[in-house]
């Protein structure tokens, strides 16, 4: 295997999982431990990964576009989106976090009379011509490839609003809490958590057991969690033990 190909595999594995152990990378590349360690030194120096105790954490820019991520697990995301949208009542004020799963929620809200606040350009583009929706777009630094507004301007704007429901997604869920891979994104999402009467997290089963760079909140913080029915029973038990109102979407 060529050096560039092997390092691309390492980065892809780290990005998809948020964290990777040395042994996982050895198995993923079929390379020796010494070879992988040399690769990690190079990737660490370029800022694409961060060495941690026992492995690495991904810290580079997303390698996949929003469009690429939209097609991953699309069927599960569509079912989750439909189920979450069914909770929303006409006339409510909703804050939609950016993400491919929340985009699917938005698709089912297009025809409803709502006030929707979002920091997601893809969601805003979907809803901009919906005649019954009063759309409020949060501004700020647009994160590359995702079209999500982040940074001080976004946080300042979020601090001035109050909504009935926050519908958000996360990059990973472990027993330690809910995580995302970008510290600016986490800062914005933590401010979002302060704005809503009810917090709903929508996530496909692939997010469970995945770590990421920064913690958004503890497991018990969301009022409701919607996941597709492929979620492992082990994780179902963990969520219920944490007191999470878990809905499995068939």
N, C-alpha and C positions, 0 to 999 in steps of 0.2 A: 504494500500500500504506500502511495506517495505521501510525503510529509504534509503537504497542504490538505490532502484528502483526509488524513488522520486527524488533523487539527480541526477541520470542519466538522467531523463527527463529534469530537469532544465538545466543541462550542454548541452544536445542535442539541446534544444530550443535556448539557448544562442549562441551556435556555429553556428547553421543554420542561425540565424538572426543577429548575431553580437552584438545585444543589446536586452534586455528584461525588461519590466516594472514589478513591483511587482504584479499588477493585472493580467497581462498575465500569470505569473507563477502560481498564485492561480488558474486560470481557467484551465491551462494545467495539473495541478496535482490534482485538486479538494481537496486541503489542505487549512487549515486556514492561515490567515496572520501571526500569531505568529509562526506557524510551518515553513513557508517559510522563515521568517526572521532568524530563528535559522539555517536553512540549508545554507542560504547565508553567515552567519557569518563563518561557517565551511569552505565552499568553498572559501571564500575570504582569510582565513588564509592559505589555502593550495596553493594559487596562481592560482587557476583554473578560478576564475572570479574576476572582480574588481567592487566594489560597486561604483555606480555613483548616482548623484542626480536623483531620480525618478526610479531607477532600477539598472541593472547590465550590464557590458560589458564582453564579453568572452575574456580571456587572456591565456587560457591553450593551450597545443598542440592539433593539430587537432585530433578529435576522430574518424574520418573516413579516410580510406586509399584513395589514388589516384584512385585505381580501383573502389572503392565504389562510389566516386563522378563522375567517368566517366559515370556510368550507369544512373545517375540522369538527367532527361530531355534530354536523349540522342537524341531523334528525333529532338528536337529544336536545339541542338548543331550541329548536322550534317547538318541541313539546313543552319544555320548561317555560318558554316565552308565552305560550298560549295559556298555561296554567296560572302564571303570575298575573297576566293581564286580566284574567277573569275576576280577580279580587278588586280591581279598580272600579270605582263607581263614578257616574257622570258628575261633573262639577268639581272633582277633587283637584288638589294641587300635588303634583308628582315631581320628584327630583330623580332623573335618570343618569346614573353614572355611565361613563363610556365603557365599551366592551362589546364583544360579538354576541354574548347572550342577552345583554340588555337591549341590543339592537333588535333582537327577535321579539322582545317584549314590546318595543315601540311599534313594530309592524302591526300588532293587534290592538293598538290604541288609536290608530289613524282616524277612525270614524267617530270617536267619542268626543263630547264637549269637555275639555280638560284644560288646565293650566299646567304646562310642562316646562320645567327648568332642566337644562342639561349643559354639560361642559364638553359634549361630544359633537364634533362637526358632522360625522356620518349620521347620527341620530337627527340632528337639526336639518340636514339635507332631506332626510326622509319625511320629516313632519312639516317642512316650511310651507307647503301648499295645502295642508290639511285645513279646511275652512272652519272647523269647530275647535281647533286647538289654538290657545294663546301660548306662543312659544317664547321662552326667555333663554337666550344663549349666554352662558358664562364665558367671559373672555380670559385671555392670558397667553402664556407661552404654549404654542401648539407642539405637542410632543411628536417627533417624526414617526411617520408610518401609521399612527393611530388616529391623529386628528383630535386628540383630547387636550383641552386647555388646562394648564397646570401653573404652578408658581404663585408668587405673592399676589398678583392681580386676581387670580382665580380664588385664592383663599379669602382675600378681602371681600370679594363679591359674595361668596358663600356665607360669610359671617353676617350678612344683612338680611338673609331670607329665612323663612319658616315654611315648611310644607307638611302635608299630611302623611305622605309616604316617600321614603327613599328606597329606590330599587337599584341595587349595586351588584357588581361581580367582583371576584377576587382571583389572584393568580395561583394561590395555593392554600390548602387547609391541612393543618397538622393538629396534634393534641395540644400544642402550645398556643394555637389561635389561627387567625386568618391573615394571610400575607399577600404582598405584591412586590414586584421586582424593581420598582422605581421609587426612590424616596420622595420625589416631588409628587408623584401620584398618591402615595400613602398620606402625605401631608394634606392633600386636597380631600381624600376620602375620610380622614379623621375629622376634618371640619364638616363634611357632609353629615356625619353621624350625629352632629350636634343640632342639625336643622330639622330633623323629622320626628313626628309623633310615632311613626312605625318604621322599622328598618327591615327590609327584605333582601336577603342575599340569594341570587340565582347562580348556580354553579353546576357544571356537569361532573360526573363521577371521576373524570380524569384529574380533577384538581385536588383530590384527596390523597394525602400522603406526600404531597409536593411542598417543599419548602421554598422560600423566596427571600429576597434581600431584607425586607423590613416588614414588621408586623403592623397590620391595620388595627386589629382589635382582638379581644379574647373570644373564645368560642361562643360564650353565652351572650355576647352583646347583641346580635341580631334578634329581632322578635320572631322572624320566620326564615326558614332555609328551604329552598326548593331545589331538588336534585333529581336526575333521571333514575329510573328504577334499577339501573345496573350497579348502583352503589353497593359495595361489599357489606355483608351483614356486620362485619367487625366494625366498620365505620358507622353503621347505623347505631350500633350499641354505644359507641363513643359519643355520638351526637346526643343521644337520648340521656346518657349519664350526665352530660354537661347542661341538661335542661333546655336543649334547643327544640323548638317546635319544628319538627322535620316533616316535610311533605315529599313523598316519592312519587314522581310523575311517570305514569305508565305510557 
